[in-house]
Each structure stands twice: as structure tokens, then as C-alpha cells.
Amino acid sequence: MSDTRSPRYGTIDTAYAMRLATTPADQDGPVWMVNLMKYRPRADYSDGRETGVTGREADDLYAPYESLAAIGAEIVFVGEVEQQLAGVSPVWDRIGVVKYPTRRAFIEMQSRKDFQDKHVHKDAGMEATIVMVCHPVPSPTMPEGLIEVDWSDVAHPPTADDGSVVVLHVIRFAEASPADVTPADVTPAEMEAYQVAAAATAVPYGVRIGAWLAAEGTIVGDGRTWDQVRFNVFPSRAAFMAVAMDPARLEAQKNFREVAIADTYTMIVRPVIDRLAQSFPA
């Protein structure tokens, strides 16, 4: 939904914002805001001020730590995108996840003066962003006969030159028809079949699920909607490449994954902060 008050870096879904602001207290609760961030090469302040900072540096000036702490929110994941493997545009630079105590808390933070004072830096530095409101999806059951492998015993363990990486998937599932809409926290059968086949390759290489999230809605974006965001942890880039090029996994991707998915971004991300799994309810 278009809104003349939307910032330069994306469009606010005002109907969804109203839903967040009016969620009854007894139906509200923690949400995880997933942020995909694309920076301007140079910060562009709307007041015309001269500056030599990059868009990334301007966003670092924005980082509203005090505002988040004041409402009981916390940053639980920050990662730098090393390579974007799927999804043409934008090519994202950084991924962040903030856990808010409630949906209403996120909306109320927007009116805080300390937050508004810093927002000028985000507006200057951010070229594009997608912000999704999410909640955890239970991890799938490990296929029979597969067990989690210690990274010291895998073919491509983490090293000083090739440490662990998160492979991030942002997914919109295909819909059979407008009347057959799959809820975001339900994985279609074709994707379930792909997961079973892929696990047979991935688990022996030490791949682990970091977090799977269902996207309730997109508060800022480009008009597209999304269903799930998946953080999968690999012991190294070499391990990822071994899994990615496995013939059995490639066959399963063709037969099942490509059928199940209508739109996606896939990125290799180096975590800077990763408390995502620990932020979920016990």
C-alpha cells in the first residue's frame, strides 16, 4: 500500500501498521523483525548537508540502541552479506534481526524523540530495505538415520580462513490458486520433500538449522509479500559448496524446491552478532 509518508528507502504498508498498533494485548507478544538492508554508496541527507560518510556509516550512526533498550527490544542478529546467490535486485549488504517484546512496542518506538532524532541517518544511508515481522517456525524432525555431526568430524570444518557462515533464504511459496493460500508457518509438501532429500546431503557436512521464521507481514518493502526466512548454518563456505553441488541435492532442487518457491533471495552471510536461536522461547 502506498503512503506519502513512506521514507525514500521503501513503502510502508499502512494497513498492516494499523494492525500492529491495534493488536489486543492478550493477542500480542514477541516478534522478530528481519531487516534486509541495501546502502547508498554515499550518504544522501535530505537537508543537503555535506558529508563524506558512506551509506553504511550513516546507518551505523542511526543504530537506535538506546531506543530499543528503552522498550525492551534487542538486536539478536547482524550479518554482512558476502555473496547473493539468488534474487537479482536489490543486492543486499547487511541483514539484521531485532526482537521486540510486542508488535505495539515496535509501533510506539517510532514516536520516541530519541528514535526520530537518529532516523535522519537511516534515511540518508539506506537505499532500500525490506522489514518483515516474523515468529519462529518449529524446526523439522531430523530424517530417520541422520544424526547431527560434530564440526571437528566433517569434511570441511571451520578454519581461520574459512569460518562458519549462515545461508539465508527469504522465501515466497508458490500458490496453487488465489483460493489456496498456504499460511506462512506451513511448509508446502513439495518443499517438505526437498528438505528431506537435502538433509541427506547436508547433515553429514555439519549443516544445522539456525532459525526458521514465518513472516506475518512486511511493514516496509517494495510491495512483495514473503512467507518464511530461514537461517541455515554451515561450518564453512567449502561445506556449503560441497552441499550445493551434490548431484542428489541438485535433482531434488529441480523436482521439488523450484516447484514450491515463487520468489526468493539466497545469501551467504557472515554473522557479526548471532543470538537468534537463544532469543526463542525455551
Phi, psi and omega in degrees: 000128180283149180210125182297343179272358181296145179287171182293336187270002179173173180253130178278132172276096187293327178295318179290324176300320178296321177299317179297319184288336186248012177298124179301144184304323183284353176248359182268172180169188185298142173224153180247116180268114178267124183246121169261128189235131175239124186262152171288147175302319176230141179299139182234096182278133185293341178274002175082007182299146177279133180205149178254009184279152176281169176298321178297318180295322177295320179294327176294326176292328180290320189331106190272059184302317183294317180296318179296314181297324183294332181256004178084020178263161179211147174279121184247350176206134169220131179214147178265131181283118178274323182203136175258120187263335180214145184097113190283311187214140353290164168267111190284151182256323187212150177238135176225148175228127178242130175266122177254145181294331178207165174295318181299324180300321178298315181294317182294330179298330183299335182265358178290137181296320181296328176288314181297323180298327182271342187298336179303328180288321177296316180299324181286325189265335188268124175276319180204150176209152168237128179237115182249138175268121190228165170219156186294145172252134178303138178293145179292156177291138178297130178304147183302134178093348178261138177229149179296134185255137176293140184296339177289346184251006183266166184292327182231077182288166175293143177228174178298329181267343183215081182277182183295149179228156172256128172260116186259129176242123171253122195232136162243120182284150174290148179246135181295323178197163180304334181273353184244075184263125179276124176302149186298332182270008176247126180269128180300156184301321180297322179289325176300317180296320178297318182300319180296314181293318181293325181299324181300329176274316191286317186301316179298339177272002176091013181289138181227152174279120175280310178189139170242131184235141172267134180270112178288323181187168179245110184280326175225134180181211184239020178098345178278154174249157183226158183252313184218155173232124185240128176252107178250133187257127177248143180295338181194166173296324179299321177296318178300315182296323179296317179291315184299326185264003179296128184301321181294321179292320179298322178294318178294324177298315181295317187280331188236306186297315182293334176285323187281335190251132177264329182205147182198154161242139173230129185222146168267123188236134173264114181292140171255319173232131177216091173240025188296306182299322181290343182276352181279155177300146180294000000 
